[in-house]
Amino acid sequence: MSELTKDSVTRSRAMVRKIAVTAVFTAMAVVLMYLEISIPLMPPFLKFDFSELPVLVGSFSLGPVYGIIIELLKNLIHLPATGTSGIGELSNFITGSIYVFTAGAFYERHRTRKGAIASMLIATLVLAVFAVPFNYFFTLPLYGSVAGFPIEAILGMSAAVNPMITDKTSLVLWAFLPFNLFKGLVIGFITFWVYKPISKLINSTYKKTR
């Protein structure tokens, strides 16, 4: 077998393994997406789940582009079960992609324990800062125009659990901002402890073909 043929076979095997790992992480993310929990002082429509955990691990293991692919597949598969006219899934995809791509891209250049910690902290800050204008100018108006869920109703639900929320600005600052900070830190903390064991399993299957 020529060197060119061997190289082609090696590349093909590496791609097949990456696709298989992507499928596994996607399946895990979809299952976790259904396991939602409420957070005290957060509006009832802001549910926390651990679906970003396998997405972030995938971004670290396979690269940030694969993280976005897993994020996309997760939300597309969940779309038939949507209760938000697809707005929740679209928002989850955009914000989740920002988070996992930022973390994965940074970690790809700093593959150390400190690099992992820094990548997740930076990604959390980027997510939280991005979510403020994103939810203010995009998500909230979209709920009103597409889902028929006006901002007044959203504010009423939010004020019932957090009296500091009185208008759209306070909703974004006292609900979406802390929610995304909490989400990013929790997912990052868990990923920090589970990534190495999982990556060893992944690397044992395709390390030689990367």
C-alpha positions as CSV (number, residue, x, y, z in Angstrom):
1,M,0.0,0.0,0.0
2,S,1.4,3.4,-1.0
3,E,2.0,6.1,1.5
4,L,-0.7,8.2,-0.2
5,T,-3.2,5.4,0.1
6,K,-2.2,4.8,3.8
7,D,-2.7,8.5,4.5
8,S,-6.1,8.5,2.8
9,V,-7.2,5.5,4.9
10,T,-5.9,7.1,8.0
11,R,-7.8,10.3,7.3
12,S,-11.0,8.3,6.6
13,R,-10.8,6.4,9.8
14,A,-10.2,9.5,11.8
15,M,-13.3,11.2,10.2
16,V,-15.5,8.1,10.9
17,R,-14.4,8.1,14.5
18,K,-15.0,11.8,14.9
19,I,-18.5,11.4,13.4
20,A,-19.2,8.5,15.8
21,V,-18.1,10.5,18.8
22,T,-20.2,13.5,17.6
23,A,-23.2,11.2,17.4
24,V,-22.6,9.9,21.0
25,F,-22.2,13.4,22.4
26,T,-25.3,14.6,20.5
27,A,-27.4,11.8,21.9
28,M,-26.3,12.6,25.4
29,A,-27.0,16.3,24.9
30,V,-30.5,15.6,23.6
31,V,-31.4,13.4,26.6
32,L,-30.0,15.9,29.1
33,M,-32.0,18.7,27.4
34,Y,-35.2,17.1,28.6
35,L,-34.1,17.0,32.2
36,E,-34.8,20.6,33.1
37,I,-34.8,22.1,36.6
38,S,-36.0,25.4,38.0
39,I,-33.7,27.9,39.7
40,P,-34.8,29.9,42.7
41,L,-35.5,33.6,42.0
42,M,-35.4,32.9,38.2
43,P,-38.5,33.3,36.0
44,P,-40.2,29.9,35.4
45,F,-39.4,30.0,31.6
46,L,-35.7,30.0,32.4
47,K,-35.0,26.3,32.9
48,F,-31.6,24.9,33.6
49,D,-30.3,21.7,32.1
50,F,-27.0,20.0,31.6
51,S,-27.2,19.5,27.8
52,E,-24.2,21.9,27.3
53,L,-22.0,19.5,29.2
54,P,-21.5,16.9,26.4
55,V,-21.4,19.7,23.9
56,L,-18.5,21.4,25.7
57,V,-16.7,18.1,26.2
58,G,-17.1,17.6,22.4
59,S,-15.7,21.0,21.7
60,F,-12.7,20.3,23.8
61,S,-12.1,16.8,22.4
62,L,-12.9,17.3,18.7
63,G,-12.5,21.1,18.3
64,P,-14.8,24.1,18.5
65,V,-16.4,23.5,15.1
66,Y,-17.6,20.1,16.2
67,G,-19.0,21.8,19.3
68,I,-21.2,24.0,17.1
69,I,-22.2,20.9,15.1
70,I,-23.3,19.0,18.2
71,E,-25.1,22.2,19.5
72,L,-27.0,22.4,16.2
73,L,-27.9,18.7,16.0
74,K,-29.1,18.8,19.7
75,N,-31.5,21.6,19.0
76,L,-32.7,20.3,15.7
77,I,-33.6,16.9,17.3
78,H,-35.4,18.7,20.1
79,L,-37.3,21.0,17.8
80,P,-40.4,18.7,17.3
81,A,-40.9,18.8,21.1
82,T,-40.6,22.6,21.3
83,G,-43.0,24.6,23.4
84,T,-41.6,27.9,22.3
85,S,-42.3,27.9,18.5
86,G,-38.7,27.1,18.0
87,I,-37.5,30.3,19.6
88,G,-36.1,28.6,22.6
89,E,-34.1,26.2,20.4
90,L,-32.8,29.0,18.2
91,S,-31.8,31.0,21.3
92,N,-30.2,27.9,22.8
93,F,-28.2,27.2,19.7
94,I,-26.9,30.7,19.3
95,T,-25.9,31.2,22.9
96,G,-24.7,27.7,23.3
97,S,-22.5,28.0,20.2
98,I,-21.0,31.2,21.5
99,Y,-20.1,29.4,24.8
100,V,-18.7,26.2,23.5
101,F,-16.9,27.7,20.5
102,T,-15.2,30.3,22.7
103,A,-14.1,27.7,25.3
104,G,-13.1,25.2,22.6
105,A,-11.1,27.7,20.6
106,F,-9.2,29.0,23.6
107,Y,-8.5,25.5,24.9
108,E,-7.3,24.3,21.5
109,R,-4.4,26.8,21.9
110,H,-3.8,26.3,25.6
111,R,-4.1,22.6,26.4
112,T,-3.3,22.7,30.1
113,R,-5.3,22.6,33.3
114,K,-4.9,26.4,33.6
115,G,-5.9,26.7,30.0
116,A,-9.0,24.7,30.6
117,I,-10.0,26.8,33.6
118,A,-9.3,30.0,31.7
119,S,-11.2,28.9,28.6
120,M,-14.4,28.2,30.6
121,L,-14.2,31.4,32.6
122,I,-13.7,33.4,29.5
123,A,-16.5,31.6,27.7
124,T,-18.8,32.2,30.6
125,L,-18.1,35.9,30.6
126,V,-18.5,36.1,26.8
127,L,-21.8,34.2,27.0
128,A,-23.1,36.4,29.8
129,V,-22.2,39.7,28.1
130,F,-23.5,38.5,24.7
131,A,-26.8,37.4,26.2
132,V,-27.7,40.8,27.5
133,P,-28.2,42.6,24.1
134,F,-29.2,39.3,22.4
135,N,-32.1,38.7,24.7
136,Y,-33.1,42.4,24.9
137,F,-33.1,43.1,21.1
138,F,-33.8,39.6,19.7
139,T,-35.3,36.9,21.9
140,L,-37.8,38.9,23.9
141,P,-39.3,40.7,20.8
142,L,-39.4,37.4,18.9
143,Y,-41.5,35.8,21.7
144,G,-44.0,38.6,21.3
145,S,-44.1,38.7,17.5
146,V,-43.9,35.0,16.7
147,A,-45.1,33.1,19.8
148,G,-47.7,35.7,20.8
149,F,-46.1,36.0,24.3
150,P,-46.0,39.7,25.0
151,I,-43.3,41.3,27.1
152,E,-45.9,42.3,29.7
153,A,-46.7,38.7,30.4
154,I,-43.1,37.8,30.6
155,L,-42.5,40.7,33.1
156,G,-45.5,39.6,35.1
157,M,-44.2,36.0,35.5
158,S,-40.7,37.3,36.3
159,A,-41.8,39.9,38.9
160,A,-43.8,37.2,40.7
161,V,-40.5,35.4,41.7
162,N,-38.2,38.4,41.7
163,P,-39.6,41.8,42.6
164,M,-36.4,43.5,41.4
165,I,-37.7,42.9,37.8
166,T,-39.9,45.7,36.8
167,D,-39.1,46.3,33.1
168,K,-37.3,44.7,30.2
169,T,-33.9,46.2,31.2
170,S,-34.2,44.8,34.8
171,L,-35.4,41.5,33.4
172,V,-32.3,41.1,31.3
173,L,-29.9,42.3,34.1
174,W,-31.6,40.4,37.0
175,A,-32.7,37.2,35.1
176,F,-30.8,36.5,31.9
177,L,-27.4,37.8,33.0
178,P,-27.2,35.8,36.3
179,F,-28.8,32.8,34.7
180,N,-26.1,32.6,32.0
181,L,-23.4,33.2,34.5
182,F,-24.7,30.4,36.6
183,K,-25.1,28.1,33.7
184,G,-21.6,28.7,32.3
185,L,-19.9,28.3,35.6
186,V,-21.8,25.1,36.5
187,I,-21.2,23.5,33.2
188,G,-17.6,24.5,33.2
189,F,-17.0,23.2,36.7
190,I,-18.4,19.8,35.9
191,T,-16.6,19.6,32.5
192,F,-13.3,20.4,34.3
193,W,-13.7,17.2,36.3
194,V,-15.1,14.8,33.7
195,Y,-13.3,15.9,30.6
196,K,-10.0,14.0,31.2
197,P,-11.5,10.6,31.8
198,I,-13.8,11.0,28.8
199,S,-11.0,12.3,26.6
200,K,-8.8,9.3,27.5
201,L,-11.5,7.0,26.1
202,I,-11.8,9.1,23.0
203,N,-8.1,9.5,22.4
204,S,-7.6,5.7,22.8
205,T,-9.8,5.2,19.7
206,Y,-8.5,7.8,17.3
207,K,-5.3,9.4,18.8
208,K,-3.1,7.6,16.2
209,T,-5.2,8.9,13.3
210,R,-5.5,12.6,14.3
